[in-house]
Amino acid sequence: MSNVEHHVTIKEAVACLGDADGETVETVIKELGMTEQLTRQLVMSASHWFISMLVEEKQGLERQDMIRRMQCVKQDADAILAHLMDGKSLDGVTEYGVQTRTHLDNITIACELDNNEHKTWKL
């Protein structure tokens, strides 16, 4: 397949996406293995001001994500500590109705920076 044919095929595939949401488009770009290339092209064509704004926004989101992770860790650690301070056994059920081991697992999950499960937990 020539470069021209390749570009036509890509244009046709993109046209089929219509009004796809951002997640769908992001998945397609990842599947094509073009994430870094496309990111570079977009960054190089954007203004310095816009890039600075995006960097600040991303840093703020990362900070908020880390705060949420630590809130989850604290909540689970507090549950274990309260359970043990009440003289209950380590393998017992806490005030949240789960085993202390579940709280320890939650703490581990919240500390895995490539895991986003903590975002679904109720605080």
C-alpha positions as CSV (number, residue, x, y, z in Angstrom):
1,M,0.0,0.0,0.0
2,S,1.5,3.4,-1.0
3,N,1.6,6.4,1.4
4,V,-1.3,8.0,-0.5
5,E,-3.4,4.9,-0.2
6,H,-2.5,4.6,3.4
7,H,-3.5,8.2,4.1
8,V,-6.8,7.8,2.2
9,T,-7.6,4.6,4.3
10,I,-6.8,6.5,7.5
11,K,-9.0,9.5,6.5
12,E,-11.9,7.1,5.7
13,A,-11.5,5.4,9.0
14,V,-11.5,8.7,10.9
15,A,-14.6,9.8,9.0
16,C,-16.4,6.7,10.3
17,L,-15.8,7.9,13.8
18,G,-18.2,10.8,13.3
19,D,-18.8,12.4,16.6
20,A,-17.0,9.8,18.7
21,D,-16.2,10.9,22.2
22,G,-12.6,11.7,23.3
23,E,-12.1,8.3,25.0
24,T,-12.9,6.4,21.7
25,V,-10.6,8.6,19.7
26,E,-7.9,8.2,22.3
27,T,-8.3,4.4,22.1
28,V,-8.0,4.5,18.3
29,I,-4.9,6.6,18.5
30,K,-3.3,4.2,21.0
31,E,-4.3,1.1,18.9
32,L,-2.6,2.7,15.9
33,G,0.5,3.3,18.0
34,M,0.5,7.0,17.3
35,T,0.1,8.5,20.7
36,E,3.6,10.0,21.0
37,Q,3.7,11.1,17.4
38,L,0.3,12.8,17.5
39,T,1.1,14.4,20.9
40,R,4.4,15.8,19.6
41,Q,2.7,17.2,16.5
42,L,0.0,18.9,18.6
43,V,2.4,20.3,21.1
44,M,4.7,21.7,18.4
45,S,1.8,23.5,16.7
46,A,0.4,24.9,20.0
47,S,1.3,28.2,21.5
48,H,3.7,28.3,24.5
49,W,1.0,29.9,26.6
50,F,-1.5,27.1,25.8
51,I,1.1,24.4,26.6
52,S,2.0,26.1,29.9
53,M,-1.7,26.2,30.7
54,L,-2.1,22.5,30.0
55,V,1.0,21.6,32.1
56,E,-0.5,23.6,35.0
57,E,-3.8,21.8,34.6
58,K,-2.2,18.4,34.5
59,Q,-0.1,19.1,37.5
60,G,-3.3,20.2,39.4
61,L,-5.1,17.0,38.3
62,E,-2.1,14.9,39.5
63,R,-2.1,16.7,42.8
64,Q,-5.8,16.2,43.3
65,D,-5.4,12.5,42.3
66,M,-2.7,12.1,44.9
67,I,-4.8,13.8,47.6
68,R,-7.6,11.4,46.9
69,R,-5.3,8.4,47.0
70,M,-4.0,9.6,50.4
71,Q,-7.6,10.2,51.7
72,C,-8.4,6.6,50.7
73,V,-5.3,5.3,52.4
74,K,-6.1,7.3,55.6
75,Q,-9.7,6.1,55.7
76,D,-8.6,2.5,55.5
77,A,-5.7,2.9,57.9
78,D,-8.1,4.7,60.4
79,A,-10.5,1.8,60.1
80,I,-7.8,-0.8,60.9
81,L,-6.4,1.3,63.7
82,A,-9.8,1.9,65.3
83,H,-10.6,-1.8,65.0
84,L,-7.3,-2.8,66.7
85,M,-7.6,0.0,69.4
86,D,-10.9,-1.5,70.4
87,G,-9.1,-4.7,71.2
88,K,-10.5,-6.7,68.3
89,S,-8.6,-9.3,66.4
90,L,-6.7,-8.6,63.2
91,D,-8.9,-11.0,61.2
92,G,-12.1,-9.5,62.4
93,V,-14.7,-7.3,60.6
94,T,-14.3,-3.6,60.9
95,E,-17.0,-0.9,61.3
96,Y,-17.2,-0.8,57.5
97,G,-18.4,-4.5,57.5
98,V,-15.2,-5.8,55.8
99,Q,-12.2,-7.8,57.0
100,T,-9.1,-5.8,58.0
101,R,-7.3,-7.6,55.1
102,T,-9.7,-5.8,52.7
103,H,-8.6,-2.5,54.1
104,L,-4.9,-3.5,53.7
105,D,-5.6,-4.5,50.1
106,N,-7.3,-1.1,49.5
107,I,-4.3,0.7,50.8
108,T,-2.1,-1.3,48.4
109,I,-4.3,-0.5,45.5
110,A,-4.5,3.2,46.3
111,C,-0.6,3.3,46.3
112,E,-0.4,1.7,42.9
113,L,0.0,4.8,40.7
114,D,-1.0,3.0,37.5
115,N,-4.2,1.8,39.1
116,N,-7.3,4.1,39.0
117,E,-9.7,1.9,41.1
118,H,-9.5,4.4,44.0
119,K,-11.5,6.9,41.9
120,T,-14.6,4.7,42.2
121,W,-14.4,4.4,46.0
122,K,-16.7,6.4,48.3
123,L,-15.0,8.5,50.9
